[in-house]
Amino acid sequence: MKKILYTKFKNIDEIIAEMAKHAAIRKAMTRANLCKFWRKVAGEKFAQNSKPYSMLRGSIMVIACKTPVVAQELLLRKTQLLVKFKPYVESLDMKLTDLRFDAKKWVDEEF
């Protein structure tokens, strides 16, 4: 029986570096990182009842809200939220021009 040698393995760092060369993947990673800051920006009370849903063209972040009341409260605080997001957006070298709040996008996660 012929012996098979497995010597062309790539380590995980090489794979990630190779994937990061693609613009679409870099963009998705940056957006995912921005979404991680939602809890800090919105505060604990709102973070429990809302979560980032998607990014639209024009650098608009869509936030899924548990109820229309939460969406309305966040809408009233939109200017403050954009100001709080500014340092995070700048550190990621991104743009964030607007926030949209939508109660129809909310999905309860079941485990």
MMTF fields as JSON, N, C-alpha, C and O atoms, coordinates in Angstrom:
{
  "mmtfVersion": "1.0.0",
  "mmtfProducer": "UNKNOWN",
  "numBonds": 443,
  "numAtoms": 444,
  "numGroups": 111,
  "numChains": 1,
  "numModels": 1,
  "chainsPerModel": [1],
  "groupsPerChain": [111],
  "chainIdList": ["A"],
  "bondAtomList": [4, 2, 8, 6, 12, 10, 16, 14, 20, 18, 24, 22, 28, 26, 32, 30, 36, 34, 40, 38, 44, 42, 48, 46, 52, 50, 56, 54, 60, 58, 64, 62, 68, 66, 72, 70, 76, 74, 80, 78, 84, 82, 88, 86, 92, 90, 96, 94, 100, 98, 104, 102, 108, 106, 112, 110, 116, 114, 120, 118, 124, 122, 128, 126, 132, 130, 136, 134, 140, 138, 144, 142, 148, 146, 152, 150, 156, 154, 160, 158, 164, 162, 168, 166, 172, 170, 176, 174, 180, 178, 184, 182, 188, 186, 192, 190, 196, 194, 200, 198, 204, 202, 208, 206, 212, 210, 216, 214, 220, 218, 224, 222, 228, 226, 232, 230, 236, 234, 240, 238, 244, 242, 248, 246, 252, 250, 256, 254, 260, 258, 264, 262, 268, 266, 272, 270, 276, 274, 280, 278, 284, 282, 288, 286, 292, 290, 296, 294, 300, 298, 304, 302, 308, 306, 312, 310, 316, 314, 320, 318, 324, 322, 328, 326, 332, 330, 336, 334, 340, 338, 344, 342, 348, 346, 352, 350, 356, 354, 360, 358, 364, 362, 368, 366, 372, 370, 376, 374, 380, 378, 384, 382, 388, 386, 392, 390, 396, 394, 400, 398, 404, 402, 408, 406, 412, 410, 416, 414, 420, 418, 424, 422, 428, 426, 432, 430, 436, 434, 440, 438],
  "bondOrderList": [1, 1, 1, 1, 1, 1, 1, 1, 1, 1, 1, 1, 1, 1, 1, 1, 1, 1, 1, 1, 1, 1, 1, 1, 1, 1, 1, 1, 1, 1, 1, 1, 1, 1, 1, 1, 1, 1, 1, 1, 1, 1, 1, 1, 1, 1, 1, 1, 1, 1, 1, 1, 1, 1, 1, 1, 1, 1, 1, 1, 1, 1, 1, 1, 1, 1, 1, 1, 1, 1, 1, 1, 1, 1, 1, 1, 1, 1, 1, 1, 1, 1, 1, 1, 1, 1, 1, 1, 1, 1, 1, 1, 1, 1, 1, 1, 1, 1, 1, 1, 1, 1, 1, 1, 1, 1, 1, 1, 1, 1],
  "groupList": [{"groupName": "MET", "atomNameList": ["N", "CA", "C", "O"], "elementList": ["N", "C", "C", "O"], "formalChargeList": [0, 0, 0, 0], "bondAtomList": [1, 0, 2, 1, 3, 2], "bondOrderList": [1, 1, 2], "singleLetterCode": "M", "chemCompType": "L-PEPTIDE LINKING"}, {"groupName": "LYS", "atomNameList": ["N", "CA", "C", "O"], "elementList": ["N", "C", "C", "O"], "formalChargeList": [0, 0, 0, 0], "bondAtomList": [1, 0, 2, 1, 3, 2], "bondOrderList": [1, 1, 2], "singleLetterCode": "K", "chemCompType": "L-PEPTIDE LINKING"}, {"groupName": "ILE", "atomNameList": ["N", "CA", "C", "O"], "elementList": ["N", "C", "C", "O"], "formalChargeList": [0, 0, 0, 0], "bondAtomList": [1, 0, 2, 1, 3, 2], "bondOrderList": [1, 1, 2], "singleLetterCode": "I", "chemCompType": "L-PEPTIDE LINKING"}, {"groupName": "LEU", "atomNameList": ["N", "CA", "C", "O"], "elementList": ["N", "C", "C", "O"], "formalChargeList": [0, 0, 0, 0], "bondAtomList": [1, 0, 2, 1, 3, 2], "bondOrderList": [1, 1, 2], "singleLetterCode": "L", "chemCompType": "L-PEPTIDE LINKING"}, {"groupName": "TYR", "atomNameList": ["N", "CA", "C", "O"], "elementList": ["N", "C", "C", "O"], "formalChargeList": [0, 0, 0, 0], "bondAtomList": [1, 0, 2, 1, 3, 2], "bondOrderList": [1, 1, 2], "singleLetterCode": "Y", "chemCompType": "L-PEPTIDE LINKING"}, {"groupName": "THR", "atomNameList": ["N", "CA", "C", "O"], "elementList": ["N", "C", "C", "O"], "formalChargeList": [0, 0, 0, 0], "bondAtomList": [1, 0, 2, 1, 3, 2], "bondOrderList": [1, 1, 2], "singleLetterCode": "T", "chemCompType": "L-PEPTIDE LINKING"}, {"groupName": "PHE", "atomNameList": ["N", "CA", "C", "O"], "elementList": ["N", "C", "C", "O"], "formalChargeList": [0, 0, 0, 0], "bondAtomList": [1, 0, 2, 1, 3, 2], "bondOrderList": [1, 1, 2], "singleLetterCode": "F", "chemCompType": "L-PEPTIDE LINKING"}, {"groupName": "ASN", "atomNameList": ["N", "CA", "C", "O"], "elementList": ["N", "C", "C", "O"], "formalChargeList": [0, 0, 0, 0], "bondAtomList": [1, 0, 2, 1, 3, 2], "bondOrderList": [1, 1, 2], "singleLetterCode": "N", "chemCompType": "L-PEPTIDE LINKING"}, {"groupName": "ASP", "atomNameList": ["N", "CA", "C", "O"], "elementList": ["N", "C", "C", "O"], "formalChargeList": [0, 0, 0, 0], "bondAtomList": [1, 0, 2, 1, 3, 2], "bondOrderList": [1, 1, 2], "singleLetterCode": "D", "chemCompType": "L-PEPTIDE LINKING"}, {"groupName": "GLU", "atomNameList": ["N", "CA", "C", "O"], "elementList": ["N", "C", "C", "O"], "formalChargeList": [0, 0, 0, 0], "bondAtomList": [1, 0, 2, 1, 3, 2], "bondOrderList": [1, 1, 2], "singleLetterCode": "E", "chemCompType": "L-PEPTIDE LINKING"}, {"groupName": "ALA", "atomNameList": ["N", "CA", "C", "O"], "elementList": ["N", "C", "C", "O"], "formalChargeList": [0, 0, 0, 0], "bondAtomList": [1, 0, 2, 1, 3, 2], "bondOrderList": [1, 1, 2], "singleLetterCode": "A", "chemCompType": "L-PEPTIDE LINKING"}, {"groupName": "HIS", "atomNameList": ["N", "CA", "C", "O"], "elementList": ["N", "C", "C", "O"], "formalChargeList": [0, 0, 0, 0], "bondAtomList": [1, 0, 2, 1, 3, 2], "bondOrderList": [1, 1, 2], "singleLetterCode": "H", "chemCompType": "L-PEPTIDE LINKING"}, {"groupName": "ARG", "atomNameList": ["N", "CA", "C", "O"], "elementList": ["N", "C", "C", "O"], "formalChargeList": [0, 0, 0, 0], "bondAtomList": [1, 0, 2, 1, 3, 2], "bondOrderList": [1, 1, 2], "singleLetterCode": "R", "chemCompType": "L-PEPTIDE LINKING"}, {"groupName": "CYS", "atomNameList": ["N", "CA", "C", "O"], "elementList": ["N", "C", "C", "O"], "formalChargeList": [0, 0, 0, 0], "bondAtomList": [1, 0, 2, 1, 3, 2], "bondOrderList": [1, 1, 2], "singleLetterCode": "C", "chemCompType": "L-PEPTIDE LINKING"}, {"groupName": "TRP", "atomNameList": ["N", "CA", "C", "O"], "elementList": ["N", "C", "C", "O"], "formalChargeList": [0, 0, 0, 0], "bondAtomList": [1, 0, 2, 1, 3, 2], "bondOrderList": [1, 1, 2], "singleLetterCode": "W", "chemCompType": "L-PEPTIDE LINKING"}, {"groupName": "VAL", "atomNameList": ["N", "CA", "C", "O"], "elementList": ["N", "C", "C", "O"], "formalChargeList": [0, 0, 0, 0], "bondAtomList": [1, 0, 2, 1, 3, 2], "bondOrderList": [1, 1, 2], "singleLetterCode": "V", "chemCompType": "L-PEPTIDE LINKING"}, {"groupName": "GLY", "atomNameList": ["N", "CA", "C", "O"], "elementList": ["N", "C", "C", "O"], "formalChargeList": [0, 0, 0, 0], "bondAtomList": [1, 0, 2, 1, 3, 2], "bondOrderList": [1, 1, 2], "singleLetterCode": "G", "chemCompType": "PEPTIDE LINKING"}, {"groupName": "GLN", "atomNameList": ["N", "CA", "C", "O"], "elementList": ["N", "C", "C", "O"], "formalChargeList": [0, 0, 0, 0], "bondAtomList": [1, 0, 2, 1, 3, 2], "bondOrderList": [1, 1, 2], "singleLetterCode": "Q", "chemCompType": "L-PEPTIDE LINKING"}, {"groupName": "SER", "atomNameList": ["N", "CA", "C", "O"], "elementList": ["N", "C", "C", "O"], "formalChargeList": [0, 0, 0, 0], "bondAtomList": [1, 0, 2, 1, 3, 2], "bondOrderList": [1, 1, 2], "singleLetterCode": "S", "chemCompType": "L-PEPTIDE LINKING"}, {"groupName": "PRO", "atomNameList": ["N", "CA", "C", "O"], "elementList": ["N", "C", "C", "O"], "formalChargeList": [0, 0, 0, 0], "bondAtomList": [1, 0, 2, 1, 3, 2], "bondOrderList": [1, 1, 2], "singleLetterCode": "P", "chemCompType": "L-PEPTIDE LINKING"}],
  "groupTypeList": [0, 1, 1, 2, 3, 4, 5, 1, 6, 1, 7, 2, 8, 9, 2, 2, 10, 9, 0, 10, 1, 11, 10, 10, 2, 12, 1, 10, 0, 5, 12, 10, 7, 3, 13, 1, 6, 14, 12, 1, 15, 10, 16, 9, 1, 6, 10, 17, 7, 18, 1, 19, 4, 18, 0, 3, 12, 16, 18, 2, 0, 15, 2, 10, 13, 1, 5, 19, 15, 15, 10, 17, 9, 3, 3, 3, 12, 1, 5, 17, 3, 3, 15, 1, 6, 1, 19, 4, 15, 9, 18, 3, 8, 0, 1, 3, 5, 8, 3, 12, 6, 8, 10, 1, 1, 14, 15, 8, 9, 9, 6],
  "groupIdList": [1, 2, 3, 4, 5, 6, 7, 8, 9, 10, 11, 12, 13, 14, 15, 16, 17, 18, 19, 20, 21, 22, 23, 24, 25, 26, 27, 28, 29, 30, 31, 32, 33, 34, 35, 36, 37, 38, 39, 40, 41, 42, 43, 44, 45, 46, 47, 48, 49, 50, 51, 52, 53, 54, 55, 56, 57, 58, 59, 60, 61, 62, 63, 64, 65, 66, 67, 68, 69, 70, 71, 72, 73, 74, 75, 76, 77, 78, 79, 80, 81, 82, 83, 84, 85, 86, 87, 88, 89, 90, 91, 92, 93, 94, 95, 96, 97, 98, 99, 100, 101, 102, 103, 104, 105, 106, 107, 108, 109, 110, 111],
  "secStructList": [7, 7, 7, 7, 7, 7, 7, 7, 7, 7, 7, 2, 2, 2, 2, 2, 2, 2, 2, 6, 6, 1, 2, 2, 2, 2, 2, 2, 2, 2, 2, 2, 2, 2, 2, 2, 6, 2, 2, 2, 2, 2, 7, 2, 2, 2, 2, 6, 6, 3, 3, 3, 3, 3, 3, 3, 6, 6, 6, 3, 3, 3, 3, 3, 3, 1, 1, 2, 2, 2, 2, 2, 2, 2, 2, 2, 6, 2, 2, 2, 2, 2, 2, 2, 2, 2, 2, 2, 2, 2, 2, 6, 6, 7, 7, 7, 7, 3, 3, 3, 3, 3, 4, 4, 4, 7, 7, 7, 7, 7, 7],
  "xCoordList": [0.842, 0.0, 0.891, 1.906, 0.477, 1.253, 1.014, -0.125, 2.084, 1.992, 1.67, 2.326, 0.664, 0.254, 0.783, 0.543, 1.503, 2.037, 1.199, 0.993, 0.733, -0.042, 0.857, 0.995, 1.459, 2.422, 2.033, 2.739, 0.952, 0.591, -0.542, -1.392, -0.547, -1.551, -1.249, -0.088, -2.284, -2.141, -2.586, -3.561, -1.87, -2.345, -3.44, -3.605, -4.165, -5.356, -5.02, -5.826, -3.85, -3.45, -3.328, -3.727, -2.778, -2.639, -4.005, -4.228, -4.91, -6.25, -6.984, -7.614, -6.909, -7.575, -6.968, -7.693, -5.64, -4.981, -5.398, -5.59, -5.534, -5.954, -7.4, -7.722, -8.255, -9.653, -9.793, -10.658, -8.946, -9.028, -8.613, -8.815, -8.044, -7.664, -8.897, -8.839, -9.993, -11.205, -11.964, -12.228, -12.311, -12.972, -14.31, -14.634, -15.081, -16.402, -16.277, -17.084, -15.288, -15.085, -14.589, -15.028, -13.676, -13.198, -14.354, -14.461, -15.214, -16.367, -17.312, -17.799, -17.574, -18.465, -17.866, -18.59, -16.559, -15.904, -15.979, -16.197, -15.802, -15.875, -17.281, -17.456, -18.289, -19.675, -20.01, -20.705, -19.525, -19.777, -19.146, -19.737, -17.955, -17.303, -18.087, -18.2, -18.628, -19.424, -20.669, -21.06, -21.28, -22.483, -22.19, -23.071, -20.973, -20.606, -20.656, -20.775, -20.565, -20.563, -21.962, -22.098, -22.992, -24.359, -24.695, -25.315, -24.298, -24.61, -24.012, -24.655, -22.794, -22.152, -22.832, -22.992, -23.221, -23.811, -25.24, -25.604, -26.041, -27.462, -27.696, -28.675, -26.822, -27.052, -27.741, -28.379, -27.614, -28.107, -29.614, -30.065, -30.386, -31.849, -32.299, -33.139, -31.74, -32.126, -31.465, -32.036, -30.288, -29.597, -30.347, -30.258, -31.076, -31.872, -33.099, -33.633, -33.545, -34.773, -34.549, -35.503, -33.294, -32.979, -31.625, -30.818, -31.39, -30.113, -29.896, -30.861, -28.643, -28.364, -28.862, -28.683, -29.485, -30.07, -29.288, -28.935, -29.024, -28.305, -27.77, -28.043, -26.996, -26.506, -27.05, -27.004, -27.563, -28.088, -27.095, -26.161, -27.319, -26.508, -26.603, -27.646, -25.522, -25.515, -25.131, -25.332, -24.576, -24.1, -25.211, -25.048, -26.317, -27.464, -27.584, -27.691, -27.565, -27.694, -29.152, -29.802, -29.657, -31.027, -30.967, -30.213, -31.765, -31.82, -33.179, -34.22, -33.164, -34.402, -34.797, -33.971, -36.062, -36.558, -37.658, -38.458, -37.675, -38.632, -40.074, -40.97, -40.303, -41.647, -41.568, -40.499, -42.693, -42.715, -42.383, -41.866, -42.675, -42.367, -40.852, -40.365, -40.116, -38.651, -38.13, -37.223, -38.694, -38.283, -38.5, -37.651, -39.632, -39.933, -38.964, -38.47, -38.692, -37.74, -36.357, -35.707, -35.922, -34.606, -34.592, -33.589, -35.689, -35.786, -35.62, -34.97, -36.212, -36.085, -34.645, -34.243, -33.885, -32.497, -31.487, -30.292, -31.943, -31.075, -29.84, -28.735, -30.012, -28.882, -27.831, -26.634, -28.284, -27.352, -26.637, -25.44, -27.371, -26.774, -25.712, -24.658, -25.982, -24.995, -23.727, -22.619, -23.896, -22.738, -21.928, -20.698, -22.618, -21.925, -21.224, -20.175, -21.801, -21.208, -19.96, -19.104, -19.854, -18.809, -17.391, -16.674, -16.947, -15.575, -15.36, -14.291, -16.373, -16.254, -16.202, -15.433, -17.017, -17.057, -15.727, -15.199, -15.193, -13.913, -12.776, -11.882, -12.796, -11.713, -11.734, -10.693, -12.906, -13.032, -12.903, -12.997, -12.686, -12.55, -13.781, -13.673, -14.944, -16.224, -17.044, -16.655, -18.177, -19.169, -20.451, -20.805, -21.127, -22.461, -23.256, -23.052, -24.17, -24.888, -26.235, -26.724, -26.853, -28.194, -28.492, -27.843, -29.478, -29.989, -31.472, -32.2, -31.917, -33.343, -33.772, -33.063, -34.928, -35.42, -36.68, -37.615, -36.704, -37.806, -38.233, -37.453, -39.458, -39.98, -40.355, -40.493, -40.522, -40.908, -39.737, -39.952, -38.527, -37.349, -36.953, -36.071, -37.586, -37.205, -37.534, -38.634, -36.566, -36.747, -36.192, -35.03, -37.026, -36.549, -35.664, -36.03, -34.507, -33.571, -33.906, -33.969, -34.116, -34.425, -33.261, -32.754, -32.862, -31.741, -32.228, -31.444],
  "yCoordList": [-1.171, 0.0, 1.24, 1.306, 2.215, 3.43, 4.363, 4.578, 4.905, 5.808, 7.225, 7.748, 7.83, 9.183, 10.16, 10.009, 11.155, 12.191, 13.464, 13.96, 13.967, 15.199, 16.334, 16.583, 17.007, 18.041, 19.432, 20.399, 19.551, 20.854, 21.51, 22.188, 21.304, 21.953, 23.433, 23.84, 24.226, 25.658, 25.919, 25.338, 26.789, 27.109, 28.163, 28.801, 28.341, 29.196, 30.643, 31.337, 31.113, 32.49, 32.721, 33.769, 31.744, 31.862, 31.88, 32.633, 31.046, 30.982, 32.304, 32.81, 32.865, 34.14, 35.262, 36.1, 35.284, 36.313, 36.217, 37.234, 35.011, 34.8, 35.266, 35.881, 34.968, 35.384, 36.906, 37.504, 37.522, 38.967, 39.765, 40.979, 39.113, 39.798, 40.175, 41.092, 39.482, 39.747, 40.917, 40.933, 41.888, 43.11, 42.829, 43.45, 41.907, 41.616, 41.03, 41.34, 40.203, 39.599, 40.648, 40.678, 41.512, 42.59, 43.496, 43.898, 43.814, 44.678, 44.012, 44.665, 42.728, 41.999, 41.923, 42.047, 41.72, 41.656, 43.011, 43.071, 44.08, 45.422, 45.714, 46.251, 45.36, 45.565, 44.737, 45.212, 43.513, 42.654, 43.257, 43.215, 43.813, 44.457, 45.671, 45.908, 46.439, 47.602, 47.179, 47.847, 46.091, 45.597, 45.171, 45.224, 44.757, 44.351, 45.511, 45.299, 46.74, 47.913, 48.408, 49.364, 47.793, 48.246, 48.292, 49.248, 47.279, 47.213, 48.414, 48.981, 48.799, 49.941, 51.251, 52.146, 51.356, 52.589, 52.767, 53.848, 51.723, 51.823, 51.774, 52.332, 51.126, 50.923, 49.594, 49.045, 49.086, 47.742, 47.591, 46.579, 48.579, 48.5, 48.335, 47.488, 49.142, 49.066, 47.893, 47.347, 47.505, 46.38, 45.064, 44.159, 44.956, 43.744, 43.679, 42.598, 44.825, 44.894, 45.295, 45.558, 45.341, 45.681, 45.084, 44.77, 44.931, 44.391, 44.796, 44.944, 44.978, 45.308, 44.19, 43.008, 44.582, 43.611, 43.548, 42.466, 44.712, 44.728, 46.123, 47.077, 46.209, 47.495, 47.688, 46.776, 48.874, 49.205, 50.08, 50.632, 50.191, 51.087, 52.49, 52.896, 53.211, 54.551, 54.562, 55.562, 53.45, 53.345, 53.558, 54.302, 52.91, 52.991, 51.664, 50.605, 51.731, 50.53, 50.336, 51.253, 49.129, 48.784, 48.062, 47.104, 48.531, 47.953, 47.275, 47.916, 45.99, 45.263, 45.559, 45.484, 45.894, 46.239, 45.267, 44.82, 44.954, 43.983, 44.464, 43.67, 45.755, 46.326, 47.68, 48.289, 48.146, 49.483, 50.592, 51.644, 50.356, 51.345, 51.524, 52.648, 50.421, 50.484, 51.207, 52.033, 50.903, 51.568, 53.075, 53.855, 53.481, 54.912, 55.577, 56.671, 54.938, 55.485, 55.663, 56.692, 54.653, 54.741, 55.806, 56.498, 55.941, 56.971, 58.358, 59.228, 58.556, 59.841, 60.097, 61.246, 59.042, 59.162, 58.984, 58.847, 58.984, 58.664, 59.56, 59.068, 60.854, 61.78, 61.437, 61.431, 61.155, 60.779, 59.47, 59.329, 58.52, 57.232, 57.391, 56.76, 58.221, 58.453, 59.103, 58.781, 60.012, 60.654, 59.619, 59.628, 58.729, 57.697, 56.689, 56.151, 56.438, 55.504, 56.077, 55.322, 57.387, 58.047, 57.534, 57.237, 57.414, 56.928, 55.5, 55.179, 54.657, 53.276, 53.216, 52.448, 54.026, 54.065, 54.579, 54.037, 55.615, 56.17, 55.185, 55.086, 54.455, 53.496, 52.35, 51.76, 52.031, 50.971, 51.511, 50.756, 52.826, 53.48, 53.213, 52.803, 53.456, 53.23, 54.506, 55.524, 54.428, 55.509, 54.945, 53.79, 55.763, 55.437, 56.726, 57.642, 56.79, 58.037, 58.098, 59.183, 56.923, 56.944, 55.624, 54.607, 55.667, 54.47, 54.353, 55.345, 53.148, 52.886, 51.821, 50.84, 52.025, 51.12, 50.434, 51.097, 49.109, 48.348, 47.226, 46.32, 47.293, 46.259, 44.992, 43.93, 45.085, 43.906, 42.939, 41.781, 43.399, 42.565, 41.711, 40.859, 41.93, 41.225, 39.746, 39.364, 38.916, 37.47, 37.015, 37.27, 36.34, 35.801, 34.596, 33.701, 34.593, 33.484, 32.38, 32.615, 31.197, 30.05, 29.067, 28.757, 28.598, 27.638, 26.312, 25.369],
  "zCoordList": [0.0, 0.0, 0.0, 0.694, -0.8, -0.942, 0.246, 0.66, 0.775, 1.914, 1.431, 0.53, 2.035, 1.655, 2.698, 3.896, 2.218, 3.104, 2.955, 1.848, 4.061, 4.058, 4.522, 5.72, 3.576, 3.94, 3.462, 3.749, 2.755, 2.21, 2.99, 2.413, 4.292, 5.129, 5.231, 5.259, 5.287, 5.531, 6.962, 7.437, 7.633, 8.979, 8.885, 7.845, 9.939, 9.935, 9.617, 8.997, 10.024, 9.73, 8.23, 7.723, 7.526, 6.074, 5.392, 4.444, 5.884, 5.299, 5.501, 4.573, 6.702, 6.992, 6.165, 5.629, 6.056, 5.252, 3.785, 3.118, 3.301, 1.92, 1.709, 0.692, 2.673, 2.565, 2.681, 2.041, 3.492, 3.717, 2.492, 2.451, 1.506, 0.265, -0.558, -1.377, -0.344, -1.106, -0.491, 0.712, -1.318, -0.841, -0.163, 0.849, -0.705, -0.132, 1.274, 2.151, 1.486, 2.809, 3.791, 4.941, 3.349, 4.233, 4.638, 5.797, 3.684, 3.961, 4.956, 5.879, 4.78, 5.688, 7.093, 8.081, 7.188, 8.5, 9.207, 10.418, 8.462, 9.045, 9.546, 10.64, 8.743, 9.158, 10.389, 11.288, 10.436, 11.6, 12.853, 13.932, 12.708, 13.847, 14.319, 15.522, 13.387, 13.763, 14.541, 15.499, 14.14, 14.823, 16.258, 17.116, 16.516, 17.884, 18.867, 20.074, 18.357, 19.231, 19.576, 20.34, 19.039, 19.278, 20.762, 21.227, 21.501, 22.937, 23.675, 24.558, 23.32, 23.971, 23.58, 24.409, 22.339, 21.839, 22.352, 22.815, 22.272, 22.623, 24.129, 24.624, 24.841, 26.265, 26.502, 25.603, 27.697, 28.025, 27.815, 27.278, 28.229, 28.129, 26.672, 26.369, 25.786, 24.384, 23.667, 22.723, 24.094, 23.453, 23.663, 22.832, 24.757, 24.995, 24.095, 23.848, 23.607, 22.814, 21.361, 20.629, 20.951, 19.568, 19.208, 20.082, 17.909, 17.446, 15.996, 15.245, 15.594, 14.199, 13.29, 13.58, 12.195, 11.278, 9.96, 9.492, 9.371, 8.101, 7.826, 8.555, 6.746, 6.258, 4.854, 4.028, 4.591, 3.272, 2.526, 3.108, 1.227, 0.419, 0.996, 1.507, 0.909, 1.462, 2.924, 3.612, 3.411, 4.792, 5.811, 6.777, 5.589, 6.497, 7.238, 6.621, 8.561, 9.373, 9.762, 10.264, 9.525, 9.902, 11.247, 11.419, 12.182, 13.521, 13.696, 13.555, 14.001, 14.289, 15.735, 16.645, 15.929, 17.262, 17.674, 16.853, 18.963, 19.489, 19.364, 19.075, 19.579, 19.487, 18.783, 18.719, 18.26, 17.661, 18.673, 18.297, 19.919, 20.958, 21.082, 21.204, 21.05, 21.101, 19.861, 19.961, 18.702, 17.462, 17.556, 17.127, 18.115, 18.261, 19.233, 18.959, 20.352, 21.331, 20.711, 20.898, 19.976, 19.336, 18.251, 18.072, 17.532, 16.507, 17.121, 16.542, 18.292, 18.983, 19.443, 19.625, 19.626, 20.085, 18.953, 19.214, 17.713, 16.576, 16.497, 16.268, 16.683, 16.607, 17.665, 17.38, 18.878, 19.951, 19.62, 19.872, 19.056, 18.711, 17.624, 17.689, 16.639, 15.576, 16.131, 15.701, 17.08, 17.713, 18.5, 18.457, 19.218, 19.986, 19.07, 19.424, 17.903, 16.946, 16.273, 15.811, 16.217, 15.433, 15.716, 14.761, 16.977, 17.202, 16.679, 16.159, 16.82, 16.355, 14.831, 14.252, 14.204, 12.742, 12.197, 11.226, 12.817, 12.368, 12.578, 11.737, 13.686, 13.945, 12.945, 12.655, 12.417, 11.407, 9.984, 9.016, 9.863, 8.563, 7.697, 6.542, 8.285, 7.623, 7.613, 8.186, 6.954, 6.997, 7.586, 7.351, 8.34, 8.833, 8.756, 9.552, 7.787, 7.558, 8.25, 8.564, 8.496, 9.064, 9.764, 9.52, 10.626, 11.298, 10.993, 11.036, 10.688, 10.49, 11.483, 11.706, 12.07, 13.097, 12.586, 12.136, 12.654, 12.074, 13.02, 13.312, 13.487, 14.388, 13.629, 14.236, 12.32, 11.523, 11.304, 10.947, 11.51, 11.269, 12.477, 12.37, 13.599, 14.833, 14.744, 14.345, 15.122, 15.193, 16.532, 16.849, 17.32, 18.586, 18.303, 17.542, 18.923, 18.734, 19.731, 20.938, 19.219, 20.081, 20.008, 18.93, 21.144, 21.187, 21.689, 21.801]
}
